[in-house]
Amino acid sequence: MKQEKVNRNKAEIYYMIEKNPGINVSRIVDTLNINKSSFYHHLRKLMKEDMVKTRKAGGKRRIYPEYYDEKKIVEDVMKTNEERIYQLIKENPGITQAGISRTMGIAKQLVNYYIRKLISYKRIKMVKKGKKLECYVKE
């Protein structure tokens, strides 16, 4: 009986990952109403069997089916970081790129890359104040 429940939990976890590529741990745990230690047990088994892979994005561990295209994963991670930076600027008008880098824990060069993309989308603007370049959301 216990073995059936274990297999059912593992199958339900995999099904959620397959239907929601990039889903995060807390969403799976909450939706399936299982404890985290049980979830991580099944996740390790799924990874060992080469059924799933994980990537960190937006401060959260995201889980994908093993067959999921690596290029799509990178796009997902980039989109997540862009949105996090945009929200950070929105919540902290005048923040600098160095401030974004410290807050998010990512390299300044990467922040600069995302800032340039957000500027090209006309979502943010940079304003020079003294020696600093401050970031603001475009209204």
N, C-alpha and C positions, 0 to 999 in steps of 0.2 A: 504494500500500500504506500509506504513512504517513498519507495523508488519511483512509483507512478507520479507522485506529487512533484518530486525533483525534476523528472523528465518534463512534466507539464509546465513547471515554472520556467525551465530553460527554453522550451518551445515558445512560450508566451513572450519571453524576453526577446528571442530572435525575431519573432513575428513583428513585434513593435519596432525593432531596429530596421527590419526590412521595409516596413510600411512608412517609416519616418526617418530616412537617412539623416544623420546629424543630430539625432535626439540626444538630450543630455541625461545624465544619471538620475537626477532628482525627478525628472518627469516620468521616467520609467518606474522608479520606486513608488512614486505617488499614485500613478495610474494603476499599477498592478497590485498595490497595497502589500508589498513585500519589504522585509527589512534590508538595510544596505549590505549587511554582511552576507546574506543569502544572495543578493544581487551580484555582489563582487565575486562570490564563489562561482556562479553560473557564467559571469562575464569572462573570468579566467579560463574556464572550460571552453567557452565559445572561441576565445582567442587561440587557445592551444590547438583546437581543431581547425584553425584557419577559416572560421566562419565570419568573424567580425574583426574590425580594426578600430583604434581610437586615435583621435587627434585633439589637441587642446586649442580651443578657439573662444575668444570672448570671455576668458576667465573660467570657462567650463570645459570639462572633458566631453567631447562629442563622440558618438559611436556610429559607425557605418558598417554595412555589410562588406565583407572582404572583396567582393567583386565590384564595389562602387568605384567609379572612375576617380583616380587621384587628382585629375585636373578640376573636377567638380568640387572635391574636398577643399582644394586650395582656394577656389572662388568663394566657397562658403565661409572659410576662415577670413578671407580678405573683406568680404562684405560685412561680417560680424565686427571686425576691427574698425572698419569705416564708420559703422553705425555707433559703436562705442565712443569713438573720438568725437563724432558729431554731437552725441548726447552730452559728453563731457564739456564741450565748448558751450553748448546751450545752457548747461547748468552753472558754468564758470566763465562768464563773458570776460574776455581779456586774458585768458590763460595763454601761456607761451607754449611753444613746442617742447621745451625742456620740462615744463610742468606736466604736460600730457605724458611725456616719456616716463617721468617719475611715477605719476599716478597709475599708469597702466602697466608699468614694468616692461616696456618694450623699447628697443633701441631708437635713438633720435632719428637715425636715417630712415627707419621704417615709419615713424611718425611723419617725417617730412614727405615721404612717398604718399601716404594717405591724405595729408593736408593738401598736396598738389592735386590729387584726384578730386577732393571735395571742392576745391577752388574751381577746377575745370567744370564741375557740375553746377557751379554757381550756388552752392549751398552755404559756403562760408566766405569770409573775407579776412584779410590780414591788414592790420593798422599798425604803423610804426609809431611808437611812443618812446622818444629818446633813443636808446640803443636797443630797445626791445621790439620784437614783432609780436603783437597780440592777436589772438584769434577771436572772431566774432561770427555768430550765425547771421546770414543775410536775411533781412526781413522782407 
